[in-house]
Amino acid sequence: MTHPRHGLDEVIHAPVRFSIMATLAAADKAEFGYVRDTVEVSDSVLSKQSATLEKAGYVKVSKGYVGKRPRTWLSLTADGRRAFEAHCAALRAIAEITPARDAS
Amino acid sequence: MHREDDTMDAATALERAGELKATVRRRSRWMVRYQLAYGASTFVSVLLLGLFPNAAGFTISIAFWLAAVVLLSVYAQRQPVAHRGLGHSHAIMIGSWTLVYFAVLFPGVNWFRGDLAWWLPGSFAVAVPPLLMAYLTARRAARP
């Protein structure tokens, strides 16, 4: 039970959700289309995965207008930011510790 | 075998996170342009206000400043991403700009009307907070 992989967050670990979280972690907020293009997924995939992250309480989805154009903004919640930092810490621990064990 | 997979996944994921962070930083360079334009606009506005201490000078200065603020607000609203900490750094910029603005305008309007020796350095001083923040934002955006 001491292997750092136990510190990985199952919700964040999926590649697309991890990329969404990583993009939003670097931003105060990002527009839906920007995240879609940056993560390189379709509208429907981003909608589905961001809904999963929203349900977990990690992502906040807000809607508004710029002129007459509707816009959807995504941002990390405080819980989401903490969870992503903890997930990355677990990843770093896995990347650093495992080769040392293999070498022995 | 399981541990090797973990290591590969972890290293790849961390590398991907770093790439995405760099992408967001690059796309957030619009804020540097915003801050430079803010600094230039406030310089012109304060200089106009100080060197033409009459109704026409006041009207032109205020009209110029309002137009600049509207254009900058529209420009900012149209951007698709704001880097982490942008809200905080913007608040610091506006707060320090406001302090310098009133520190220049209050004595200037009361005792140095039309005096280039006050208004030229005063206009530069008012432009310093946004220009300094533009430098810091550019430096941050250039990080690998």
gemmi code that builds the backbone of each chain (N, CA, C; Angstrom):
import gemmi

chains = {
    "A": [
        ("MET", (0.817, -1.226, 0.000), (0.000, 0.000, 0.000), (0.845, 1.267, 0.000)),
        ("THR", (2.217, 1.112, 0.021), (3.040, 2.306, 0.117), (3.497, 2.812, -1.246)),
        ("HIS", (3.239, 2.055, -2.313), (3.664, 2.518, -3.628), (2.945, 3.821, -3.966)),
        ("PRO", (3.670, 4.808, -4.514), (3.053, 6.121, -4.767), (1.883, 6.079, -5.754)),
        ("ARG", (1.741, 4.998, -6.515), (0.611, 4.951, -7.450), (-0.727, 4.971, -6.704)),
        ("HIS", (-0.700, 4.618, -5.411), (-1.936, 4.689, -4.630), (-2.360, 6.139, -4.398)),
        ("GLY", (-1.448, 7.062, -4.650), (-1.781, 8.485, -4.506), (-2.385, 9.079, -5.763)),
        ("LEU", (-2.464, 8.270, -6.835), (-3.051, 8.780, -8.084), (-4.557, 8.923, -7.948)),
        ("ASP", (-5.077, 9.951, -8.584), (-6.509, 10.225, -8.542), (-7.159, 9.562, -9.761)),
        ("GLU", (-8.072, 8.640, -9.521), (-8.698, 7.880, -10.608), (-9.433, 8.785, -11.594)),
        ("VAL", (-10.016, 9.851, -11.094), (-10.768, 10.765, -11.980), (-9.812, 11.497, -12.921)),
        ("ILE", (-8.662, 11.900, -12.398), (-7.710, 12.702, -13.189), (-6.825, 11.823, -14.074)),
        ("HIS", (-6.642, 10.567, -13.705), (-5.631, 9.729, -14.349), (-5.897, 9.452, -15.838)),
        ("ALA", (-7.153, 9.472, -16.245), (-7.464, 9.241, -17.670), (-6.784, 10.328, -18.508)),
        ("PRO", (-6.136, 9.947, -19.642), (-5.297, 10.903, -20.391), (-5.995, 12.214, -20.778)),
        ("VAL", (-7.213, 12.125, -21.298), (-7.881, 13.358, -21.730), (-8.204, 14.246, -20.526)),
        ("ARG", (-8.687, 13.627, -19.464), (-9.015, 14.423, -18.277), (-7.749, 15.010, -17.655)),
        ("PHE", (-6.657, 14.244, -17.711), (-5.386, 14.771, -17.195), (-4.964, 16.003, -18.010)),
        ("SER", (-5.103, 15.922, -19.336), (-4.716, 17.055, -20.191), (-5.607, 18.270, -19.931)),
        ("ILE", (-6.897, 18.025, -19.731), (-7.809, 19.143, -19.421), (-7.379, 19.799, -18.105)),
        ("MET", (-7.110, 18.970, -17.111), (-6.707, 19.501, -15.803), (-5.373, 20.255, -15.912)),
        ("ALA", (-4.421, 19.709, -16.685), (-3.109, 20.357, -16.825), (-3.244, 21.709, -17.513)),
        ("THR", (-4.113, 21.775, -18.514), (-4.335, 23.051, -19.212), (-4.945, 24.075, -18.256)),
        ("LEU", (-5.962, 23.640, -17.529), (-6.656, 24.569, -16.627), (-5.791, 24.935, -15.415)),
        ("ALA", (-4.884, 24.040, -15.026), (-4.003, 24.332, -13.885), (-3.075, 25.499, -14.202)),
        ("ALA", (-2.768, 25.688, -15.493), (-1.873, 26.782, -15.889), (-2.627, 28.082, -16.121)),
        ("ALA", (-3.953, 28.026, -15.960), (-4.776, 29.198, -16.304), (-5.700, 29.593, -15.156)),
        ("ASP", (-6.067, 30.871, -15.128), (-7.145, 31.302, -14.232), (-8.467, 30.769, -14.784)),
        ("LYS", (-8.619, 30.878, -16.117), (-9.793, 30.345, -16.801), (-9.445, 30.196, -18.278)),
        ("ALA", (-10.178, 29.322, -18.950), (-9.933, 29.122, -20.375), (-11.253, 28.863, -21.079)),
        ("GLU", (-11.349, 29.372, -22.306), (-12.573, 29.222, -23.076), (-12.667, 27.782, -23.609)),
        ("PHE", (-13.887, 27.262, -23.679), (-14.133, 25.877, -24.092), (-13.386, 25.541, -25.390)),
        ("GLY", (-13.504, 26.386, -26.392), (-12.868, 26.125, -27.689), (-11.350, 26.079, -27.586)),
        ("TYR", (-10.808, 26.908, -26.722), (-9.355, 26.909, -26.539), (-8.888, 25.586, -25.917)),
        ("VAL", (-9.614, 25.129, -24.906), (-9.246, 23.855, -24.257), (-9.387, 22.709, -25.262)),
        ("ARG", (-10.487, 22.725, -26.029), (-10.718, 21.688, -27.040), (-9.538, 21.617, -28.025)),
        ("ASP", (-9.119, 22.774, -28.545), (-8.028, 22.791, -29.525), (-6.683, 22.431, -28.886)),
        ("THR", (-6.472, 22.863, -27.662), (-5.191, 22.594, -26.991), (-5.048, 21.112, -26.644)),
        ("VAL", (-6.139, 20.528, -26.160), (-6.107, 19.110, -25.765), (-6.276, 18.204, -26.997)),
        ("GLU", (-6.745, 18.812, -28.087), (-6.950, 18.089, -29.353), (-8.006, 16.996, -29.232)),
        ("VAL", (-9.201, 17.416, -28.845), (-10.349, 16.512, -28.781), (-11.543, 17.191, -29.453)),
        ("SER", (-12.615, 16.427, -29.632), (-13.818, 17.000, -30.240), (-14.656, 17.712, -29.170)),
        ("ASP", (-15.625, 18.482, -29.623), (-16.548, 19.159, -28.698), (-17.218, 18.165, -27.753)),
        ("SER", (-17.689, 17.044, -28.350), (-18.454, 16.084, -27.536), (-17.571, 15.410, -26.480)),
        ("VAL", (-16.337, 15.088, -26.873), (-15.421, 14.459, -25.899), (-15.114, 15.436, -24.760)),
        ("LEU", (-14.845, 16.694, -25.118), (-14.534, 17.668, -24.067), (-15.755, 17.881, -23.162)),
        ("SER", (-16.943, 17.942, -23.768), (-18.165, 18.117, -22.955), (-18.313, 16.978, -21.962)),
        ("LYS", (-18.115, 15.753, -22.458), (-18.299, 14.580, -21.608), (-17.265, 14.549, -20.473)),
        ("GLN", (-16.001, 14.786, -20.853), (-14.941, 14.688, -19.847), (-14.986, 15.856, -18.848)),
        ("SER", (-15.341, 17.038, -19.339), (-15.426, 18.176, -18.409), (-16.625, 18.004, -17.473)),
        ("ALA", (-17.688, 17.332, -17.972), (-18.838, 17.054, -17.099), (-18.429, 16.100, -15.974)),
        ("THR", (-17.594, 15.125, -16.309), (-17.098, 14.190, -15.282), (-16.272, 14.936, -14.236)),
        ("LEU", (-15.412, 15.842, -14.719), (-14.576, 16.622, -13.791), (-15.421, 17.594, -12.964)),
        ("GLU", (-16.463, 18.123, -13.592), (-17.365, 19.032, -12.869), (-18.120, 18.272, -11.778)),
        ("LYS", (-18.551, 17.051, -12.125), (-19.281, 16.227, -11.164), (-18.393, 15.875, -9.964)),
        ("ALA", (-17.088, 15.709, -10.236), (-16.143, 15.396, -9.152), (-15.808, 16.632, -8.315)),
        ("GLY", (-16.263, 17.789, -8.785), (-16.001, 19.032, -8.051), (-14.650, 19.645, -8.384)),
        ("TYR", (-14.034, 19.198, -9.497), (-12.702, 19.678, -9.858), (-12.727, 20.848, -10.843)),
        ("VAL", (-13.780, 20.910, -11.633), (-13.848, 21.939, -12.675), (-15.156, 22.722, -12.535)),
        ("LYS", (-15.029, 24.032, -12.755), (-16.215, 24.886, -12.750), (-16.495, 25.291, -14.196)),
        ("VAL", (-17.731, 25.132, -14.624), (-18.145, 25.520, -15.974), (-19.045, 26.734, -15.850)),
        ("SER", (-18.672, 27.814, -16.529), (-19.520, 29.013, -16.471), (-19.797, 29.503, -17.890)),
        ("LYS", (-20.974, 30.023, -18.063), (-21.394, 30.474, -19.400), (-21.629, 31.977, -19.400)),
        ("GLY", (-21.355, 32.591, -20.545), (-21.557, 34.034, -20.663), (-21.564, 34.439, -22.123)),
        ("TYR", (-21.489, 35.709, -22.364), (-21.499, 36.221, -23.735), (-20.323, 37.169, -23.934)),
        ("VAL", (-19.766, 37.129, -25.142), (-18.825, 38.159, -25.576), (-19.472, 38.783, -26.787)),
        ("GLY", (-20.020, 40.001, -26.629), (-20.886, 40.570, -27.655), (-22.156, 39.728, -27.702)),
        ("LYS", (-22.477, 39.227, -28.891), (-23.667, 38.382, -29.016), (-23.314, 36.892, -29.019)),
        ("ARG", (-22.015, 36.612, -28.952), (-21.579, 35.204, -29.021), (-21.584, 34.552, -27.647)),
        ("PRO", (-22.261, 33.408, -27.530), (-22.205, 32.690, -26.254), (-20.831, 32.052, -26.065)),
        ("ARG", (-20.347, 32.088, -24.857), (-19.039, 31.493, -24.551), (-19.158, 30.625, -23.306)),
        ("THR", (-18.401, 29.549, -23.292), (-18.333, 28.692, -22.106), (-16.901, 28.724, -21.590)),
        ("TRP", (-16.775, 28.996, -20.300), (-15.452, 29.085, -19.676), (-15.264, 27.927, -18.715)),
        ("LEU", (-14.052, 27.383, -18.699), (-13.707, 26.316, -17.770), (-12.606, 26.820, -16.832)),
        ("SER", (-12.703, 26.438, -15.591), (-11.636, 26.775, -14.632), (-11.574, 25.689, -13.566)),
        ("LEU", (-10.434, 25.597, -12.908), (-10.303, 24.627, -11.817), (-10.897, 25.212, -10.534)),
        ("THR", (-11.544, 24.375, -9.768), (-11.974, 24.785, -8.429), (-10.768, 24.647, -7.488)),
        ("ALA", (-10.898, 25.150, -6.277), (-9.798, 24.998, -5.297), (-9.534, 23.513, -5.041)),
        ("ASP", (-10.606, 22.715, -4.935), (-10.447, 21.265, -4.750), (-9.742, 20.640, -5.952)),
        ("GLY", (-10.110, 21.091, -7.141), (-9.502, 20.570, -8.361), (-8.022, 20.876, -8.431)),
        ("ARG", (-7.661, 22.086, -8.027), (-6.246, 22.480, -8.054), (-5.440, 21.644, -7.051)),
        ("ARG", (-6.014, 21.438, -5.862), (-5.339, 20.614, -4.850), (-5.193, 19.173, -5.343)),
        ("ALA", (-6.275, 18.639, -5.940), (-6.251, 17.256, -6.418), (-5.220, 17.088, -7.534)),
        ("PHE", (-5.134, 18.086, -8.428), (-4.173, 17.988, -9.529), (-2.739, 18.051, -9.007)),
        ("GLU", (-2.503, 18.938, -8.036), (-1.154, 19.036, -7.455), (-0.768, 17.721, -6.764)),
        ("ALA", (-1.718, 17.125, -6.049), (-1.447, 15.850, -5.369), (-1.195, 14.740, -6.390)),
        ("HIS", (-1.973, 14.757, -7.485), (-1.801, 13.763, -8.543), (-0.407, 13.897, -9.181)),
        ("CYS", (-0.001, 15.134, -9.448), (1.326, 15.359, -10.045), (2.434, 14.959, -9.077)),
        ("ALA", (2.219, 15.196, -7.792), (3.217, 14.784, -6.793), (3.365, 13.261, -6.806)),
        ("ALA", (2.234, 12.554, -6.937), (2.288, 11.086, -7.016), (3.010, 10.644, -8.283)),
        ("LEU", (2.749, 11.335, -9.393), (3.429, 11.005, -10.655), (4.939, 11.205, -10.527)),
        ("ARG", (5.328, 12.313, -9.900), (6.773, 12.580, -9.727), (7.405, 11.513, -8.843)),
        ("ALA", (6.683, 11.105, -7.816), (7.205, 10.064, -6.915), (7.375, 8.741, -7.665)),
        ("ILE", (6.406, 8.415, -8.508), (6.499, 7.176, -9.299), (7.695, 7.250, -10.248)),
        ("ALA", (7.831, 8.402, -10.918), (8.914, 8.566, -11.901), (10.281, 8.510, -11.235)),
        ("GLU", (10.381, 8.999, -10.003), (11.685, 9.060, -9.333), (12.025, 7.780, -8.561)),
        ("ILE", (11.039, 7.185, -7.909), (11.310, 6.055, -7.011), (11.476, 4.734, -7.749)),
        ("THR", (10.657, 4.480, -8.741), (10.648, 3.176, -9.384), (11.988, 2.761, -9.987)),
        ("PRO", (12.727, 3.641, -10.710), (14.028, 3.208, -11.253), (15.009, 2.793, -10.147)),
        ("ALA", (14.953, 3.464, -8.995), (15.855, 3.117, -7.896), (15.563, 1.705, -7.393)),
        ("ARG", (14.287, 1.355, -7.318), (13.922, 0.006, -6.863), (14.365, -1.034, -7.895)),
        ("ASP", (14.184, -0.719, -9.188), (14.564, -1.649, -10.247), (16.065, -1.907, -10.234)),
        ("ALA", (16.827, -0.835, -9.964), (18.283, -0.939, -9.969), (18.782, -1.859, -8.866)),
        ("SER", (18.045, -1.907, -7.734), (18.462, -2.775, -6.641), (18.026, -4.190, -6.950)),
    ],
    "B": [
        ("MET", (7.345, -5.320, -14.075), (6.771, -4.858, -15.337), (5.753, -3.754, -15.094)),
        ("HIS", (4.952, -3.992, -14.041), (3.946, -2.998, -13.700), (4.603, -1.675, -13.325)),
        ("ARG", (5.713, -1.766, -12.559), (6.387, -0.551, -12.117), (6.982, 0.200, -13.307)),
        ("GLU", (7.532, -0.543, -14.308), (8.096, 0.111, -15.490), (7.015, 0.874, -16.243)),
        ("ASP", (5.801, 0.261, -16.357), (4.694, 0.936, -17.033), (4.327, 2.215, -16.289)),
        ("ASP", (4.282, 2.098, -14.952), (3.952, 3.255, -14.133), (4.923, 4.396, -14.397)),
        ("THR", (6.223, 4.040, -14.442), (7.262, 5.042, -14.625), (7.103, 5.735, -15.967)),
        ("MET", (6.873, 4.928, -17.021), (6.714, 5.500, -18.342), (5.482, 6.405, -18.381)),
        ("ASP", (4.370, 5.942, -17.828), (3.148, 6.736, -17.804), (3.365, 8.035, -17.041)),
        ("ALA", (4.017, 7.928, -15.898), (4.216, 9.104, -15.047), (5.091, 10.136, -15.745)),
        ("ALA", (6.212, 9.679, -16.326), (7.118, 10.611, -16.995), (6.440, 11.263, -18.192)),
        ("THR", (5.701, 10.460, -18.958), (5.007, 10.984, -20.134), (3.943, 11.995, -19.718)),
        ("ALA", (3.198, 11.671, -18.673), (2.138, 12.567, -18.203), (2.721, 13.888, -17.713)),
        ("LEU", (3.813, 13.822, -16.962), (4.428, 15.055, -16.449), (4.980, 15.913, -17.589)),
        ("GLU", (5.536, 15.228, -18.594), (6.052, 15.952, -19.749), (4.901, 16.648, -20.488)),
        ("ARG", (3.793, 15.930, -20.638), (2.608, 16.487, -21.300), (2.067, 17.697, -20.520)),
        ("ALA", (2.058, 17.581, -19.204), (1.587, 18.700, -18.370), (2.478, 19.924, -18.571)),
        ("GLY", (3.782, 19.694, -18.681), (4.721, 20.794, -18.914), (4.485, 21.451, -20.267)),
        ("GLU", (4.218, 20.636, -21.282), (3.946, 21.180, -22.621), (2.683, 22.041, -22.611)),
        ("LEU", (1.648, 21.542, -21.949), (0.371, 22.275, -21.904), (0.531, 23.596, -21.139)),
        ("LYS", (1.322, 23.556, -20.077), (1.576, 24.774, -19.306), (2.276, 25.824, -20.175)),
        ("ALA", (3.265, 25.373, -20.948), (3.995, 26.283, -21.840), (3.065, 26.842, -22.913)),
        ("THR", (2.156, 26.005, -23.415), (1.201, 26.452, -24.437), (0.300, 27.556, -23.878)),
        ("VAL", (-0.193, 27.356, -22.659), (-1.061, 28.371, -22.034), (-0.281, 29.664, -21.810)),
        ("ARG", (0.955, 29.546, -21.372), (1.777, 30.744, -21.142), (1.972, 31.525, -22.437)),
        ("ARG", (2.272, 30.804, -23.519), (2.499, 31.478, -24.799), (1.242, 32.212, -25.246)),
        ("ARG", (0.086, 31.534, -25.099), (-1.172, 32.137, -25.564), (-1.609, 33.304, -24.679)),
        ("SER", (-1.029, 33.371, -23.479), (-1.392, 34.451, -22.552), (-0.552, 35.704, -22.763)),
        ("ARG", (0.291, 35.701, -23.821), (1.117, 36.881, -24.076), (0.294, 38.100, -24.473)),
        ("TRP", (-0.979, 37.899, -24.792), (-1.849, 39.034, -25.114), (-1.844, 40.045, -23.962)),
        ("MET", (-1.640, 39.532, -22.741), (-1.663, 40.421, -21.572), (-0.512, 41.417, -21.613)),
        ("VAL", (0.619, 41.027, -22.208), (1.750, 41.953, -22.340), (1.341, 43.126, -23.232)),
        ("ARG", (0.673, 42.804, -24.361), (0.209, 43.858, -25.268), (-0.798, 44.763, -24.560)),
        ("TYR", (-1.687, 44.150, -23.786), (-2.694, 44.904, -23.038), (-2.000, 45.881, -22.070)),
        ("GLN", (-1.026, 45.391, -21.329), (-0.359, 46.228, -20.327), (0.470, 47.332, -20.979)),
        ("LEU", (1.115, 47.030, -22.100), (1.867, 48.064, -22.820), (0.935, 49.156, -23.329)),
        ("ALA", (-0.200, 48.735, -23.893), (-1.174, 49.705, -24.402), (-1.764, 50.537, -23.258)),
        ("TYR", (-1.987, 49.897, -22.138), (-2.510, 50.608, -20.966), (-1.504, 51.676, -20.518)),
        ("GLY", (-0.237, 51.305, -20.461), (0.816, 52.245, -20.059), (0.922, 53.418, -21.022)),
        ("ALA", (0.901, 53.133, -22.329), (1.018, 54.190, -23.338), (-0.199, 55.119, -23.287)),
        ("SER", (-1.388, 54.528, -23.119), (-2.626, 55.324, -23.097), (-2.670, 56.242, -21.888)),
        ("THR", (-2.277, 55.716, -20.749), (-2.334, 56.543, -19.535), (-1.285, 57.654, -19.599)),
        ("PHE", (-0.159, 57.376, -20.233), (0.871, 58.415, -20.415), (0.306, 59.580, -21.230)),
        ("VAL", (-0.308, 59.262, -22.363), (-0.859, 60.299, -23.247), (-1.987, 61.053, -22.546)),
        ("SER", (-2.864, 60.308, -21.881), (-4.023, 60.916, -21.228), (-3.611, 61.911, -20.136)),
        ("VAL", (-2.666, 61.509, -19.298), (-2.230, 62.388, -18.196), (-1.475, 63.596, -18.751)),
        ("LEU", (-0.675, 63.378, -19.783), (0.070, 64.489, -20.381), (-0.889, 65.520, -20.989)),
        ("LEU", (-1.912, 65.054, -21.696), (-2.917, 65.957, -22.281), (-3.626, 66.752, -21.189)),
        ("LEU", (-3.984, 66.049, -20.129), (-4.714, 66.682, -19.025), (-3.862, 67.769, -18.359)),
        ("GLY", (-2.577, 67.495, -18.202), (-1.708, 68.436, -17.490), (-1.267, 69.614, -18.330)),
        ("LEU", (-0.997, 69.368, -19.600), (-0.436, 70.443, -20.423), (-1.507, 71.353, -21.021)),
        ("PHE", (-2.749, 70.911, -21.037), (-3.840, 71.748, -21.563), (-4.904, 71.909, -20.476)),
        ("PRO", (-4.610, 72.780, -19.487), (-5.486, 72.902, -18.325), (-6.718, 73.773, -18.609)),
        ("ASN", (-7.479, 73.372, -19.605), (-8.727, 74.082, -19.904), (-9.794, 73.042, -20.222)),
        ("ALA", (-11.004, 73.506, -20.528), (-12.131, 72.588, -20.739), (-11.869, 71.652, -21.922)),
        ("ALA", (-11.279, 72.207, -22.994), (-11.013, 71.390, -24.185), (-9.990, 70.298, -23.868)),
        ("GLY", (-8.918, 70.669, -23.165), (-7.884, 69.700, -22.800), (-8.443, 68.600, -21.919)),
        ("PHE", (-9.291, 69.007, -20.952), (-9.913, 68.026, -20.047), (-10.802, 67.064, -20.841)),
        ("THR", (-11.621, 67.630, -21.745), (-12.550, 66.807, -22.532), (-11.797, 65.819, -23.425)),
        ("ILE", (-10.761, 66.325, -24.105), (-9.986, 65.462, -25.008), (-9.298, 64.344, -24.215)),
        ("SER", (-8.712, 64.722, -23.079), (-8.008, 63.735, -22.257), (-8.954, 62.637, -21.766)),
        ("ILE", (-10.106, 63.051, -21.237), (-11.064, 62.067, -20.706), (-11.632, 61.202, -21.831)),
        ("ALA", (-11.949, 61.825, -22.983), (-12.492, 61.068, -24.119), (-11.466, 60.039, -24.609)),
        ("PHE", (-10.209, 60.468, -24.688), (-9.141, 59.562, -25.126), (-9.013, 58.383, -24.149)),
        ("TRP", (-9.045, 58.700, -22.853), (-8.866, 57.659, -21.837), (-10.036, 56.680, -21.837)),
        ("LEU", (-11.250, 57.207, -21.944), (-12.425, 56.324, -21.970), (-12.405, 55.407, -23.197)),
        ("ALA", (-12.022, 55.971, -24.345), (-11.943, 55.161, -25.577), (-10.899, 54.054, -25.404)),
        ("ALA", (-9.757, 54.416, -24.791), (-8.687, 53.427, -24.574), (-9.167, 52.312, -23.640)),
        ("VAL", (-9.867, 52.696, -22.559), (-10.343, 51.696, -21.596), (-11.362, 50.755, -22.240)),
        ("VAL", (-12.269, 51.323, -23.060), (-13.277, 50.488, -23.732), (-12.593, 49.514, -24.695)),
        ("LEU", (-11.669, 50.030, -25.506), (-10.972, 49.167, -26.482), (-10.181, 48.068, -25.772)),
        ("LEU", (-9.497, 48.437, -24.696), (-8.705, 47.444, -23.961), (-9.606, 46.393, -23.305)),
        ("SER", (-10.764, 46.831, -22.805), (-11.693, 45.883, -22.178), (-12.239, 44.899, -23.205)),
        ("VAL", (-12.591, 45.407, -24.386), (-13.095, 44.531, -25.458), (-12.006, 43.552, -25.878)),
        ("TYR", (-10.788, 44.065, -26.016), (-9.652, 43.206, -26.391), (-9.447, 42.086, -25.364)),
        ("ALA", (-9.501, 42.445, -24.079), (-9.294, 41.447, -23.024), (-10.414, 40.410, -23.007)),
        ("GLN", (-11.640, 40.872, -23.214), (-12.790, 39.958, -23.184), (-12.746, 38.941, -24.309)),
        ("ARG", (-12.115, 39.301, -25.409), (-12.091, 38.402, -26.569), (-10.996, 37.344, -26.484)),
        ("GLN", (-10.158, 37.411, -25.481), (-9.063, 36.443, -25.368), (-9.560, 35.113, -24.796)),
        ("PRO", (-9.067, 33.995, -25.327), (-9.607, 32.692, -24.918), (-9.021, 32.121, -23.630)),
        ("VAL", (-7.934, 32.708, -23.164), (-7.319, 32.123, -21.961), (-6.600, 33.209, -21.152)),
        ("ALA", (-6.662, 33.050, -19.840), (-5.937, 33.948, -18.942), (-5.032, 33.087, -18.076)),
        ("HIS", (-3.724, 33.372, -18.123), (-2.789, 32.515, -17.389), (-3.041, 32.574, -15.889)),
        ("ARG", (-2.529, 31.592, -15.184), (-2.698, 31.494, -13.733), (-2.086, 32.719, -13.051)),
        ("GLY", (-2.855, 33.358, -12.198), (-2.353, 34.511, -11.460), (-2.606, 35.834, -12.149)),
        ("LEU", (-3.248, 35.794, -13.327), (-3.476, 37.036, -14.069), (-4.376, 37.998, -13.285)),
        ("GLY", (-5.425, 37.466, -12.685), (-6.336, 38.306, -11.914), (-5.613, 39.014, -10.781)),
        ("HIS", (-4.736, 38.294, -10.111), (-3.974, 38.845, -8.988), (-3.015, 39.940, -9.468)),
        ("SER", (-2.258, 39.642, -10.527), (-1.283, 40.626, -11.013), (-1.990, 41.849, -11.592)),
        ("HIS", (-3.173, 41.644, -12.187), (-3.924, 42.780, -12.731), (-4.403, 43.686, -11.592)),
        ("ALA", (-4.848, 43.074, -10.508), (-5.304, 43.863, -9.350), (-4.151, 44.681, -8.768)),
        ("ILE", (-2.954, 44.083, -8.708), (-1.778, 44.813, -8.206), (-1.454, 45.988, -9.126)),
        ("MET", (-1.532, 45.723, -10.451), (-1.231, 46.781, -11.423), (-2.222, 47.944, -11.287)),
        ("ILE", (-3.509, 47.628, -11.231), (-4.530, 48.681, -11.150), (-4.420, 49.430, -9.812)),
        ("GLY", (-4.151, 48.693, -8.738), (-4.014, 49.323, -7.433), (-2.847, 50.307, -7.382)),
        ("SER", (-1.681, 49.874, -7.862), (-0.501, 50.746, -7.821), (-0.654, 51.900, -8.822)),
        ("TRP", (-1.264, 51.610, -9.981), (-1.512, 52.678, -10.960), (-2.419, 53.753, -10.354)),
        ("THR", (-3.462, 53.346, -9.646), (-4.402, 54.303, -9.044), (-3.686, 55.207, -8.039)),
        ("LEU", (-2.821, 54.606, -7.217), (-2.082, 55.395, -6.225), (-1.203, 56.445, -6.907)),
        ("VAL", (-0.433, 56.022, -7.914), (0.473, 56.946, -8.598), (-0.332, 58.003, -9.355)),
        ("TYR", (-1.435, 57.575, -9.963), (-2.289, 58.481, -10.749), (-2.737, 59.669, -9.887)),
        ("PHE", (-3.267, 59.366, -8.704), (-3.754, 60.448, -7.849), (-2.604, 61.227, -7.202)),
        ("ALA", (-1.478, 60.557, -6.975), (-0.300, 61.252, -6.422), (0.251, 62.263, -7.432)),
        ("VAL", (0.065, 62.003, -8.714), (0.518, 62.944, -9.747), (-0.559, 63.995, -10.015)),
        ("LEU", (-1.809, 63.558, -10.118), (-2.875, 64.476, -10.515), (-3.236, 65.505, -9.444)),
        ("PHE", (-3.305, 65.092, -8.194), (-3.762, 66.028, -7.155), (-2.854, 67.263, -7.045)),
        ("PRO", (-1.512, 67.089, -6.829), (-0.666, 68.286, -6.787), (-0.580, 68.974, -8.145)),
        ("GLY", (-0.609, 68.166, -9.207), (-0.482, 68.723, -10.557), (-1.600, 69.686, -10.896)),
        ("VAL", (-2.835, 69.280, -10.627), (-4.003, 70.099, -10.945), (-4.047, 71.340, -10.046)),
        ("ASN", (-3.600, 71.200, -8.812), (-3.688, 72.315, -7.866), (-2.533, 73.319, -7.976)),
        ("TRP", (-1.318, 72.823, -8.252), (-0.148, 73.726, -8.184), (0.726, 73.752, -9.444)),
        ("PHE", (0.546, 72.824, -10.373), (1.465, 72.759, -11.533), (0.725, 72.738, -12.870)),
        ("ARG", (-0.326, 73.474, -12.993), (-1.108, 73.484, -14.235), (-0.260, 73.957, -15.417)),
        ("GLY", (-0.210, 73.130, -16.446), (0.519, 73.484, -17.660), (2.029, 73.429, -17.533)),
        ("ASP", (2.530, 72.942, -16.414), (3.978, 72.922, -16.169), (4.576, 71.599, -16.679)),
        ("LEU", (5.292, 71.698, -17.794), (5.876, 70.496, -18.422), (6.824, 69.762, -17.480)),
        ("ALA", (7.545, 70.535, -16.630), (8.522, 69.942, -15.700), (7.832, 69.010, -14.681)),
        ("TRP", (6.545, 69.238, -14.427), (5.795, 68.332, -13.537), (5.110, 67.216, -14.327)),
        ("TRP", (4.478, 67.601, -15.416), (3.594, 66.647, -16.096), (4.326, 65.599, -16.936)),
        ("LEU", (5.479, 65.950, -17.471), (6.193, 64.943, -18.277), (6.703, 63.795, -17.398)),
        ("PRO", (7.467, 64.106, -16.320), (7.862, 62.980, -15.441), (6.664, 62.336, -14.758)),
        ("GLY", (5.628, 63.160, -14.444), (4.416, 62.614, -13.820), (3.726, 61.612, -14.726)),
        ("SER", (3.664, 61.918, -16.018), (3.042, 60.991, -16.984), (3.841, 59.693, -17.075)),
        ("PHE", (5.162, 59.824, -17.054), (6.006, 58.620, -17.054), (5.751, 57.788, -15.801)),
        ("ALA", (5.661, 58.488, -14.656), (5.451, 57.776, -13.378), (4.141, 56.992, -13.394)),
        ("VAL", (3.090, 57.592, -13.957), (1.785, 56.929, -14.011), (1.844, 55.693, -14.926)),
        ("ALA", (2.701, 55.773, -15.954), (2.815, 54.649, -16.891), (3.691, 53.516, -16.355)),
        ("VAL", (4.443, 53.789, -15.291), (5.395, 52.777, -14.788), (4.712, 51.482, -14.320)),
        ("PRO", (3.636, 51.534, -13.486), (3.043, 50.260, -13.036), (2.631, 49.316, -14.175)),
        ("PRO", (1.878, 49.799, -15.188), (1.543, 48.862, -16.277), (2.753, 48.409, -17.094)),
        ("LEU", (3.727, 49.319, -17.289), (4.901, 48.929, -18.076), (5.767, 47.916, -17.310)),
        ("LEU", (5.878, 48.127, -15.998), (6.621, 47.175, -15.174), (5.926, 45.814, -15.165)),
        ("MET", (4.591, 45.833, -15.075), (3.853, 44.574, -15.082), (3.969, 43.882, -16.451)),
        ("ALA", (4.040, 44.675, -17.528), (4.228, 44.099, -18.870), (5.571, 43.371, -18.940)),
        ("TYR", (6.597, 43.985, -18.350), (7.921, 43.356, -18.333), (7.871, 42.030, -17.557)),
        ("LEU", (7.218, 42.055, -16.383), (7.144, 40.837, -15.560), (6.330, 39.744, -16.257)),
        ("THR", (5.237, 40.147, -16.916), (4.398, 39.173, -17.633), (5.171, 38.565, -18.808)),
        ("ALA", (5.911, 39.409, -19.529), (6.702, 38.911, -20.671), (7.771, 37.937, -20.200)),
        ("ARG", (8.384, 38.261, -19.079), (9.425, 37.378, -18.528), (8.832, 36.034, -18.121)),
        ("ARG", (7.657, 36.096, -17.523), (6.980, 34.869, -17.107), (6.571, 34.024, -18.315)),
        ("ALA", (6.071, 34.694, -19.354), (5.625, 33.971, -20.559), (6.784, 33.330, -21.297)),
        ("ALA", (7.993, 33.888, -21.111), (9.161, 33.367, -21.829), (9.789, 32.164, -21.130)),
        ("ARG", (9.318, 31.871, -19.900), (9.882, 30.714, -19.191), (9.606, 29.426, -19.953)),
        ("PRO", (10.564, 28.477, -19.948), (10.334, 27.215, -20.661), (9.269, 26.359, -19.981)),
    ],
}
model = gemmi.Model(1)
for chain_id, residues in chains.items():
    chain = gemmi.Chain(chain_id)
    for i, (resn, *xyz) in enumerate(residues, 1):
        res = gemmi.Residue()
        res.name, res.seqid = resn, gemmi.SeqId(i, " ")
        for name, pos in zip(("N", "CA", "C"), xyz):
            atom = gemmi.Atom()
            atom.name, atom.element = name, gemmi.Element(name[0])
            atom.pos, atom.b_iso = gemmi.Position(*pos), 0.0
            res.add_atom(atom)
        chain.add_residue(res)
    model.add_chain(chain)
structure = gemmi.Structure()
structure.add_model(model)
structure.setup_entities()
